[in-house]
């Protein structure tokens, strides 16, 4: 799942290789609460580490790690409901 998110971030301006999976992941990301999307943006799109995210969002680093883990779980479940490979545990 993390690889798919990173690939989506890296290919923001170009067509994805796994169009169906990336499209489904995009749809799942859009369903997340704003705070969760912000964490994904910072961590995967902008390659900001958890200590820096914690500082920026006035959170503890371990809270950021747990939140990212929950977001990945939610995305996996969303993809699983769509029966796509990214929904498998990675």
N, C-alpha and C positions, 0 to 999 in steps of 0.2 A: 504494500500500500504506500509506504513512504517513497519508494522508487517511482510509483505512478504520480504522486503529488509533485515530486521533484521534476519529473519529466514534463508535467503540465506547466510548471513554473518556467522551465527552460525553454519550452516551445510556445511561449505566450504569443509570439507573432507568426509562427509557422504552423502548417497543418500537422496534427499529431500522427504518429505512426500507428497507434492503436485507437483509431477514431471512435469506435463504439465505447471502449472502456474509458477513454479520456472524457468523452461526452457525458457518460454516466457519472464519472467522478465529479465533473463540473456541476452537474445537477445536484449531486449529494452535497457538495460544498455550499451551493446556494441555499440549501435547506438549513444549514447550521446557523445558530445564533450569531449575532454580529461579533461578540467577544471571541467566540471560537474561530470564526473566519479571520479575525485579526491575528490570533495566535498562529494559524496556518500561514498567513501572509508573511508574518515576521520570520517564522522559523524556516519555512520551505522556500518561499519566493525571494526573501531578502537575506537568507542565510544568517540570521541573527541567532546567537547562542542563547540558551536558557537563562544564564545569569544576566545577560543584557536585557532580555525580554522582561525578566523579573524587575530589573531596575526601572525600565521604561514604564511598566504597568503598575509599579508599586506593589509587587507581589513577592513572595518567597520563591526561590528557584525550584524547590521541590514541589511547590504548588503548580508552577508552570509545567514541570515534567508530568505531573499527574493529569493536569488539564489536557496536555497534548496527547497523552495516552488515551484518555476518554474520547477525545476528538477522533483519534485513529479508530477506536472501537466503533464509534458511531458511523464513521465513513465505511468501515468494513461491513457493518450490518446493513447499511443502505445499499451497498454494492451487492451484498449477498441476496437481499430481497429482489434485486434485479438479475440475479443469477449470472454475475460476471466474475471473471477470474480474479480481479483485484479484491474481491470479497473474501478470498481464502486467507487464512492466517499467515502473515509474513513475519 
